[in-house]
Amino acid sequence: MEVGDFVVKPLKDFAKSSARLVKRCTKPDRKEYLKICGKTAVGFIVMGFIGFFVKLLFIPINQIIVGG
């Protein structure tokens, strides 16, 4: 087995499996796209509230520790 085969064969296999994956993928329709957007927005909002409440909780704790 040559060094070229050692490098080229995995790359060919990767390219072949990647092409197969791209052929199987489909573009989401409008309904599916809106569902994904809605769930992403809810995730952003939830993470924002979590960050806000953590910050709200640690402001008094930080004031007590620092004493200022």
C-alpha positions as CSV (number, residue, x, y, z in Angstrom):
1,M,0.0,0.0,0.0
2,E,1.4,3.3,-1.0
3,V,1.3,6.6,0.9
4,G,-0.9,8.0,-1.8
5,D,-3.5,5.3,-1.3
6,F,-3.3,6.0,2.5
7,V,-4.2,9.6,1.9
8,V,-6.4,9.5,-1.2
9,K,-8.8,6.6,-0.3
10,P,-10.2,8.2,2.9
11,L,-10.7,11.5,1.0
12,K,-12.5,9.6,-1.8
13,D,-14.7,7.8,0.7
14,F,-15.5,11.1,2.5
15,A,-16.4,12.8,-0.7
16,K,-18.6,9.9,-1.8
17,S,-20.5,9.8,1.5
18,S,-20.8,13.6,1.5
19,A,-22.3,13.6,-2.0
20,R,-24.8,10.9,-0.9
21,L,-25.8,13.0,2.1
22,V,-26.3,16.2,0.0
23,K,-28.5,14.3,-2.5
24,R,-30.7,13.0,0.3
25,C,-31.2,16.4,2.0
26,T,-34.3,18.4,1.0
27,K,-35.1,22.0,1.5
28,P,-37.7,22.5,4.2
29,D,-41.1,23.7,3.1
30,R,-42.7,26.8,4.5
31,K,-44.6,25.0,7.4
32,E,-41.4,23.2,8.6
33,Y,-39.3,26.4,8.3
34,L,-41.8,28.4,10.4
35,K,-41.8,25.6,13.0
36,I,-38.0,25.7,13.2
37,C,-38.0,29.5,13.4
38,G,-40.6,29.5,16.2
39,K,-38.7,27.0,18.3
40,T,-35.5,28.8,17.8
41,A,-37.1,32.1,18.9
42,V,-38.5,30.4,22.0
43,G,-35.0,29.1,22.8
44,F,-33.5,32.6,22.5
45,I,-36.2,34.0,24.7
46,V,-35.8,31.3,27.4
47,M,-32.0,31.7,27.4
48,G,-32.4,35.5,27.7
49,F,-34.7,35.1,30.7
50,I,-32.3,32.6,32.3
51,G,-29.4,35.1,31.8
52,F,-31.5,38.0,33.1
53,F,-32.5,36.1,36.3
54,V,-29.0,34.9,37.0
55,K,-27.7,38.4,36.6
56,L,-30.5,39.7,38.8
57,L,-29.6,37.1,41.5
58,F,-25.9,37.8,41.5
59,I,-26.0,41.6,41.6
60,P,-27.0,41.6,45.4
61,I,-24.6,38.8,46.1
62,N,-21.8,40.7,44.4
63,Q,-22.7,43.9,46.4
64,I,-22.5,41.9,49.7
65,I,-19.1,40.4,48.7
66,V,-17.5,43.6,47.4
67,G,-19.2,45.7,50.0
68,G,-19.7,48.7,47.7
